[in-house]
Amino acid sequence: MHERRFDPAMAGKLDAPERKTWLPVEAVLARLALQPDLAVADVGAGTGYFALPIAEVVGASGKVYAVDVEPQMLAKLQARVAESHTVNVHCVHGEASATNIPDSSCDLILMANVWHEFDSHPAVLGEAARILKPAGRIAILDWCADLDSPPGPPKAHRIAKRDVCDLLAASGWKVLYIADAGMFSYLVMASRPD
Ligand SMILES: C[S@@+](CC[C@H](N)C(=O)[O-])C[C@H]1O[C@@H](n2cnc3c(N)ncnc32)[C@H](O)[C@@H]1O
């Protein structure tokens, strides 16, 4: 595991009650324009902070692929899915650059608090384009690079929203909007290259 990868021993932090105050799930979901029936991939899903609420919104006719590379994180997520009797979350062991999700199967990909952990952003974007439907979108939520916010990764690991947008544009994605997400994070929404 490289030094930027989230340590599964810290998984409890992801579900700490105070997290809801500085990264409110409902406010983020409101930015995603979710609807019933959508197929959403939550890549780097962790313990399901976003995957489970998204599953409620997209409903039984929708679907959430919750992808994580760490077997320990995936086991925690699977336990929560079982406990909550959620039927539309599919836990997938995969790497962001090789997700094991079928071609052209997703309307939306969420990558929350994980962009700064990736080794190869172009490979991740290539995989995202593969699994998205033609009109699909990607939402990249990550830590503001210019803030010293105690709950997040060290400043040296953070990636500025400008750099995210520049790479998306250079790779043929269309940046639709940039928004604040909670107190310490940004959200970049982009549509898939043609
Ligand atoms: C900081 S946690 C965020 C979890 C969740 N998105 C949230 O915001 O609560 C990052 C998660 O991404 C996973 N992860 C890191 N690199 C990954 C990769 N290359 N492919 C898939 N998952 C990855 C980690 O195992 C961890 O569970």
The ligand as an SDF file (V2000), in Angstrom:
LIG
                    3D

 27 29  0  0  0  0  0  0  0  0999 V2000
  -10.5850    8.0420    1.8730 C   0  0  0  0  0  0  0  0  0  0  0  0
  -11.5210    6.6150    1.4660 S   0  0  0  0  0  0  0  0  0  0  0  0
  -13.0390    7.3790    0.8810 C   0  0  0  0  0  0  0  0  0  0  0  0
  -14.1960    6.4260    0.9100 C   0  0  0  0  0  0  0  0  0  0  0  0
  -15.5430    7.0170    0.4380 C   0  0  0  0  0  0  0  0  0  0  0  0
  -15.4770    7.4250   -0.9510 N   0  0  0  0  0  0  0  0  0  0  0  0
  -15.9400    8.1820    1.3050 C   0  0  0  0  0  0  0  0  0  0  0  0
  -15.8070    9.3380    0.8760 O   0  0  0  0  0  0  0  0  0  0  0  0
  -16.3670    7.9270    2.4390 O   0  0  0  0  0  0  0  0  0  0  0  0
  -10.7780    6.0950   -0.0780 C   0  0  0  0  0  0  0  0  0  0  0  0
  -11.2120    4.6920   -0.4910 C   0  0  0  0  0  0  0  0  0  0  0  0
  -10.7670    4.4620   -1.8350 O   0  0  0  0  0  0  0  0  0  0  0  0
  -10.1700    3.1790   -1.9180 C   0  0  0  0  0  0  0  0  0  0  0  0
   -9.1850    3.2330   -3.0120 N   0  0  0  0  0  0  0  0  0  0  0  0
   -7.9740    3.8590   -2.9950 C   0  0  0  0  0  0  0  0  0  0  0  0
   -7.3540    3.7220   -4.1670 N   0  0  0  0  0  0  0  0  0  0  0  0
   -8.1860    2.9980   -4.9600 C   0  0  0  0  0  0  0  0  0  0  0  0
   -8.0970    2.5260   -6.2890 C   0  0  0  0  0  0  0  0  0  0  0  0
   -7.0130    2.7660   -7.0390 N   0  0  0  0  0  0  0  0  0  0  0  0
   -9.1270    1.8130   -6.7850 N   0  0  0  0  0  0  0  0  0  0  0  0
  -10.2320    1.5560   -6.0220 C   0  0  0  0  0  0  0  0  0  0  0  0
  -10.3690    1.9720   -4.7510 N   0  0  0  0  0  0  0  0  0  0  0  0
   -9.3620    2.7030   -4.2210 C   0  0  0  0  0  0  0  0  0  0  0  0
   -9.5710    2.9510   -0.5400 C   0  0  0  0  0  0  0  0  0  0  0  0
   -9.3850    1.5840   -0.2770 O   0  0  0  0  0  0  0  0  0  0  0  0
  -10.6270    3.5830    0.3650 C   0  0  0  0  0  0  0  0  0  0  0  0
  -11.6180    2.6760    0.7220 O   0  0  0  0  0  0  0  0  0  0  0  0
  1  2  1  0
  2  3  1  0
  2 10  1  0
  3  4  1  0
  4  5  1  0
  5  6  1  0
  5  7  1  0
  7  8  2  0
  7  9  1  0
 10 11  1  0
 11 12  1  0
 11 26  1  0
 12 13  1  0
 13 14  1  0
 13 24  1  0
 14 15  1  0
 14 23  1  0
 15 16  2  0
 16 17  1  0
 17 18  1  0
 17 23  2  0
 18 19  1  0
 18 20  2  0
 20 21  1  0
 21 22  2  0
 22 23  1  0
 24 25  1  0
 24 26  1  0
 26 27  1  0
M  CHG  2   2   1   9  -1
M  END
$$$$
